[in-house]
């Protein structure tokens, strides 16, 4: 029996594994980098061991340090979670060689399937060796790991070498393995997968299908179970192929077999030899705890001959600290508050007051809704996200709500190109026009400016706020009849709650302030000084860092004085394990280059200046 388990991971998956271990009476050991010293997963585990450093390559990708931590803490088992070393056969073997129980498939199965190139060969599929114009578009893909890292769609042959280099760099940073391969890119397909669970006694379960077609940068955003609209013959075929893949490598534990479905044809993509981020939707539909089942299988227990019967429908949405309207730029800063209605399950690696840093994935939480029907589950999840309190950096919350309510999604007609087609409309700013007024009234109340009414009329109060990239000026008066502002009647105003009557309808605005950042219901505003600071203004053509990160590469041969063209790549930033390309905003001359490879940058820092011709 397992009595103490080390979790070789971080964030929400580590916290989720801790919860199950507590239910089973198993003591937990967390590992943490220096950047994660005060992270939630390190606080909720029974004990924690430091991994010196902050970069993944120095910490969560150091299998030798993690095995030493497990032995030092007295653990008798290791759970890898997902990502990092979860699909590393050498790590699994090192865990077993140290006399510890490995919560996962045999190293040989990982090595057969975790490398996507070898997995395709096992399934009789050959990757592209030479790429011609006739093969385009193609997909460059990391052989190890997942989560969209190390993946690039190439539509022009001239871009292939640069995209191969970027994919290798991302894969090395995220998984410690820079191997990549090339395969045809199927447009208009759906990403459908099958959850499998196998024991050491020869039983393999196929736990239904999941649809994960809503993706950004090849990383899933919304997932659901079961996959809607599949015919019974196609579903049976997917189940059969998934079980066959598991049996082909004598698989043990939880895994996922992924397919690209186009019409009634299923194209094998890969087998992920680990727990998936989206496993909660399968848990909800089948009434299982997959982490508990993983542990029981590792202890040698046999699965029943048949899995439980599925019930209802479940949908999951990933809440990211990122700005979808600005190339999905990751965001950092203090997460002041995060709450969602109790009607949905929330898996998170953060609590109120935690800081979101630059070193790891920007995933804040996963929200999961389960209901008797697909429509009810979608409605429940969209409503819960809309009413969630998220005070902190910019997130993709509004995008998630609009995606869930989009007609293409609600009717089950989505595919992996959903965001390519609809991102502009889904990220169109829709600020609440009365949010600045509510913020101003709450602020004025907090400053005790609502003294008694005076016969001598004073000048209107004026406040300025930034909201969705635009500046808003608010004016209000304090008269004999109360507070008024542009025909809106102020029913109530205090520091945290403002009630306005707009066209005869009362609206409530909950207000929270953290320094210059103000949240009015779901709207974020920034209080602006009355007079702008001229030192913050930049010359035309200035390129500012959109996020905190590290400059990993400058375009070859690029120096000050060079001629550049609109859209030409100038440099690359790495943030949260993804590389982000910075391009020339106009055709002209690179008059200034302020950064060099290896340099750390902060949001808004001046990177370079292109003088337009």
N, C-alpha and C positions, 0 to 999 in steps of 0.2 A: 504493500500500500504506500502511495505517495503521501508524505507528511509535510514536506517543504518544497516549494517550487520557485525557481528563479525565472523571471520574465525578461527575456533578452530583447526588450523593446521599450518604447516610450509612448506618451500621449494617450489617446483615447483607447487604443487596443490594450495597452498595459492596464489601464484602470478597469476595463471591461473584464479582463482575465482575473484581476484581483477580486471582483465581485463574485464570480463563480467559485473561486477558491474559498472564499469566506463561507459560501453556502455549503461547500463540501467539507469544511473544517480543515483546510490545507493552509499552512503558513506560507506567506509570500515574501519574496526578496526582489526588490527593484534594483536596477542599475541606472545610473544617471551621469550625464556629462556635466561639466562645470556650468554650462549654460542652463542645464535642467536641475540645478541643485535644489531649487525651491518649486519644481514642477509638481503638479498634482499627483502624478503616478508615483513619485518618490515619497510623497507625504502619506498616501493612503496604504502603501504596502507596509507589512509588519517591520521590515528593515530595508535599508538601502545601502548600496555600495557605489562609491565614486569611481568613474572612469575618467582619468585626467584628460583635459582638453575639451573642445567644443565641436570641432568638425566631426562629421560621421566617420571619416576614415581613421580618426584617432580614438574613437569611442565605440559607437554602436556597431561598427564594422570590424572591431578587434575581437575576434573569436577567442583568442588566447586569454585576453583580459577577462572576458565574460566567464569562461570556464573557471579561471582562478577565483573570480568573485563567487561563483556558485559553491565551490569547495570551501572557501573561507567562511561563507555565511551558513554552511551546514545544510545546503539544499540537497535534495536527492533527485530532482528532476529539473528540466529546462523547457520552457515554452517559448518559441521564437516569435509569436505574433505573426505579423505580415510585414513585408519589406525587409530592409537591412539584410540579415543573414538567414532569413526564414527559408530560402531556397538554395542554401549553400551546403552541398554534400560534405565538404571537408569539415565544416563546423559541426554538422550533425554527427559525423564520425568522431570528432574530438570530444564531444559531449559523452558519447557512449564509451570511448576509450578511457575517460576519466571515471567510469563507473556510475555515471548519472543516467537517469531515464530521459530519453528524447521524446518529447510530445510532438510527434510528426512521423512522416513516412520513413522507410529505411533510406540510408544515404544512397544506395544504388538506385532506388526509384527516383530520388531527387535528381541525381546526375543524369538519369535517362530522360526525365521530363522537364526539369527546371531550365535546361538549355533549350530554347525554342528551336534551334537548328537541329539538335538531336531528336527532339520530340517529333518534328515534322518527318525526319527520316524514318523514325519508328512507325509513323502512320503512313509511310509511303509517299511523302510529299517532298519534292526537291526545291530548295530556295533558288532564286535567280543568281547565276554566277556572273553573267555579263549583261549589262543594261543597255538597250538601244532606244531610239526614239519611239519605236513601235511598242515598247514595254510600258511606257509612261501612261498614267502616273504609277509610281511605285512607293512602297513604304519602307523606310529604313527603321530597323527595330533592334533594340537591345536583346541579346540572347539570354541574358539573365534578368531577373526581377520583373517589375511591372509598374503600374501606376502612371503610365504615360511617359515615364522618363526614358530618354534615349530613343524616342520615336520621332520621325520626321517624314512628312509627305513631300515627295519630290515630283514636281510637274514639269520641270525644265532640266534637260540633261546637264546644262552648264552649272546647275546648282548642286549636283550630286556629291562632288568631293567635299564641298563646304559642309553640307548637311551630314555626311558621314563623319566628318571630324567633330561636329557639334554633338552628334548622337553618342560617339565614343566617349567624349569628355563627360557628358551627363551620366552615362552608364557607369563609368569609372567612379564618379563622385558619389552616386547613389548606391551602387551595389558592389563596388570593388572589382568589377569585371567589365572591361571595355569592349568585349566581343559584340559585334553587330552583324546583322544579315539583311538581305533585301528580298521583299516579296511583292507580288502584284497588289495594288491598292484597289479594292472593290468599292465603288461608290454606290451610295443608295442602299447599302445593306443594313441589317439590324444586328446588334451585338447581343447574342443569346448564349447563355451558359447553363451548365448542369452541375449542381452540387452533388458530389459523391462522398460517401462515408464507408470505410472498409475496416474490418477487424482482422485479427491474426488467425481466424478460424475459417476463412474462405468466403465470408459474407460481404457483399458489396451492395450498398444502397445507392439508388439514384433518387435524390430528394428534389424532384421537380426541376422546373426551368426558372431562369431569371432573365429579364430584359434589362440591358444596361446601355441602351442606344444613345441616351443623352450624355454626350461627352464633350469636354473641352480639352484641347491639346492631347487627345487620346486618353484622357483620364475621366473616369466616370463621375457623373454629377447626380443623376437620378437613377435609381434602380427599383425594380419591382419583381414580385413573384406572385403567381406564375407569369411567364411571358404571355402577353395578350395576343389573340388572333392566330395562334399556331394550329394547324390541322392536327388531328389525332395521329395520322401516320407520321407526320414530321416530328411530333413530340416523341413518339415511340422510337423513331430513328435516332434522335438526339440522345435519348436515354440509353439505347443499345450501344451507340458509339462511345458514350462516356464510360459505361461499365467495361466495355472492351479495352479502352485505354487504361483504366485502372488495373484490370487483371493482367494486361500485357507486361506490367512492371511490378507485379505482386504488391500493389499499393496497400498501405495501411494508414488509417486516419482520415482527416477531412481534406478534400481537394476539390478543384473546380476545373471542368473541361469547357473551354470557350470555343464558340463558333461564330462565324459571320453568316447570317441567313439572308439570302437574296431569293425572293419568290419562295418556291418550295424546295430550294437546294440549300444544304448546310455545308459550309466550308470550315474544316478544322483550323483553328488558330493556334491553340496551345493548351497545355495543362498546367495550372498553377498548383504546386505541391505544398499548399499551405491554406490557412484560413483566409477568406476574402474579406475586404472591407465591408462588402454588402451582405455578409452572412446573416445579419439580423432579420432580413425579410424572409429568408427561408425558415429561421427559427420561429417567427411569428406564425407562418402558415402551417408548419408541421408541429408546433407546440414543443419544440426541442430546445435544449441548451447545447449548442455544438461544441463549446469549449469543454463542458462537462463530459460530453461523449468522447471528445479527444482524449481526455484524461482517463476515462474508463477503458478505452481501447488500449492505451499505453500500459495500463495495469493488467492487461490480458483478458479482460471481460469480453464475452461474445455478444454481438448484436442479435436481436431477434431476427427471425428469418425475413420478416417484411417490415418496412418502415411504417410509421404512423400514417393515417390518412390525412391528406391536406385539408385545410379549412380556411375559406375566405381568401382575401387578397391583402398584400402588404406592399407599401411603397416607402422608399427611403430617399432622403435628400441630404446631400453633403453640404454643410455650411462652411464656407471657406472665408478666411480673411484675405480677400482679394477684390479688385475692382474690375468687373467684367467689361465696363464701358471703356476702359483704358488698357486694352490688350491683356486683361486678366492679371494686372500687376499685383503681386502679393503685397500685403499691408502688415505693418508692425505697430506695436504700441501696447498700451494698457487696456486690458479687457475689464472694464469697470463692472459690468453686470451682464449675465446671460441667464435667462429663464424662459421656459416654454410651458404652455398649458400641459396639465397632467394627462391629457387625452392621448399624448404621443410619448414614445420612448425616446430618451435623449442619451446618447453615448458621447461623452466629451472627455478631453484631457485637460480642461481648464476649469478654474473656479473664479469667482468674482475677485478682481484685484490682481490676477496673474498677468504677466507680460508675455506678449507674442513676439518672439525673436526672429532672427534672420536665418538661423542655421537649418531649420527643418521644414517639413511640409506645412502649408498654411491651413490645414484642416482644423477647424475649431470643434466641430461636433457633427454627429449624424442624428437626424430626426426620423423616426420610423412610426408610421401609422398602419394599423391593422383593422380591417372591417369586413363584413360579410361579402361586399362586392367591391369591384375595382373603383367604380365611381364614388362610393362612400369613402374608401380609403384615400383617394385623391383629394376629395373635399375636406376631409378631416386634417390631412397634412398641410394643405394650402392655408387653411384657416389658422392652424396652430402656428405656422411660421409667420403669418401676417400679424398675429397678436403677440408674438414673442418679444421680449425685451432684450435688445442687443445694444449695449452701450460700450463702444470701443472703436477700433479701426473700421474702415469701410468693409462690408461683407457682400456676398452674393445673395443675400436674403430676398431682395426684390426680384432678382432674376429667377430664383427658385419658385416664388409664388406665381409669377407670370408664366413660367414654363409649365407648371402643373395645371394652370387654367387655360393653356393654349389649346385651341381646337384640334390641332394636329396631334397633340399628346392625349387629350381626353378621349379621342376616337381611336387611339391605338395605331395611328398611321405614321409614327415618328421613325426616323432612322438615324444613323450616325452623322448625317449632314445637317441635323436639326439646327444647331447653332450657327453653322455656316450660312444658312438661309435666313434665320430669324433674329440673330443677335442685335442688329440695330434697333428693331422695334421692341425687343425685350429689355433693352438697356436705355431706352429713351427716358430722359428725366421727367418725372411727374411729381414735383415738389408740392407740398401742401401750401397754398398761398397764404394761409393764416398762421403758419408755424412761426414766422418771424415775429408777428404781433404777440403771440402767446409767450414767446421767449422774452420779449421786451417787457411785457407786463409782469411776468414772474420775477424778472431781474429788478424791476423798479420796486416791487413789493419787498424784495429782500433788502433793498437799500433804503427802505422806509421813506419812499418818496410820495406815498399816498397820504399826505397830511390832510387837514381839513380844507374844505372848499373856501376859496377866497373871492371877494368881490372884484379884485383887480385881476384881470385875465393875464395869465402868464403865457410865454411862448410855448408852442407845442414841444413835447419831448421827442427827441430824434435818436434812433438807434440804427446801427448798420450791422448786417450779418452777411456771411458767405453761405450760400446754400446751392448744392449741385453745380458748383463752379461759377455761379453768378452772384453779384452783389445785390442785396435787398436793403432798402431804407424804410424804416418804420416811423410813423408819426402818430402820436396819440395825445389827447387832451384830458385834463381833469376839470370837469365842469360841475355846476349845481346839480345836474341830473346824473352825475357819475362819470365814469370813464367812457370815452367815445373814441372811435378810430375808423374813419372812412365808412361810416354807416353801420359798423358792426357794434352791437351792444355788448358791453362787458357785464356778464352776469355775476362772475366770481373771479377773483384773482388772488393767489397767494404764491409762495415760493415754489411749490410743487404742483399746483393745479390751477389751470385757467379754464373758465367756462365762457364761451362766446355764443351769442345768438346771431346766426347768419341766415338772413332771409326767413326768419321765423323759426328756425331749427336750432336747438341748443347742441353745441359740440364741446366735448371735453378734451382738454389737452394736458397730458401728464408731462411735466417738465423736470429734467434732471441736468445739473450743471457740473462739469469737471474742468476747472480752469476756464479756458476760452472755448472749450467744446461743450455744446448744448444739445440735448436730445429732447425733441418735442414729439411725443408718441414715437413713431418710427423714423422721423426726419432728423437728420443731423445738421447742425448749424455751427458756424464758428463766429464768435463775436469779433468784430473788426474795430480798430481804433477810429476815432472820429476823423483823424487826418492820416492818410497813408504815409508809410515810412519810405522815403525815396531811396534808401539804401537797399531795399529789397527788389528794386526794379532791374531787369536785365535787358541787354541789347537784343535787337531782332536777330533771329537765327541761333539763339542760345539753346543748347541742349542740356536739360536738367535731369538729374537722376530721378527716375519715376519711383524708385524704391530703394531701401537700404540693401547693400550687397557688396560683392567684390568684383573688380574689373578683372576678367579672366583672359581677355584677348583684345588686342588692337588689330584692326585690319592690316594685312601685310603691306608694307611699304608706305603706310599712311603717316605723314608728317605735316607739321604746320606749313601752310602755303600750298598744299596739294589741292588740285581741282577735284570736286566731288559732284555727283549728280543726285537728284531727288531720289530717295529710297535706297541709296547705296549704303550697305552696312559699314559702320565706322568702328564700333566696338561692341563687346559682349559683356553683360553683367550676369553674375550668378547669384541667385537669391532663392532660398528655400528649395535647394536641390534642382532648380531649373535654370537654364540659360535664357537670357532675354537680349534680343538684338536691338541695338540703338542705331538708327539710320539717319541719313542726312535729310533735314526738313525741306531743303531746296537745293537747286543747282547753284554752285558758287565755289568759293574758296574757303578751305578750312583755315581760318585765321588764328584760332587758338585751340590747343589741346591740353587740358589741365590734368589729365590722369595718365596712369601707367599700369601695366599688368600687376596684379597683386594688391592694388590699392583698395582700401575700404571706402565706400561712399555712403552718404546719408541722403534721404529724400530731399530734393530741391537743390542739391549740390551741383554747381556748374561743371559739366563734363567737357564741353567743347563749344566753339562758336563757328557757325558757317555763315560767312558773309555772302548773301545772295548776289548774283550777277544781275 
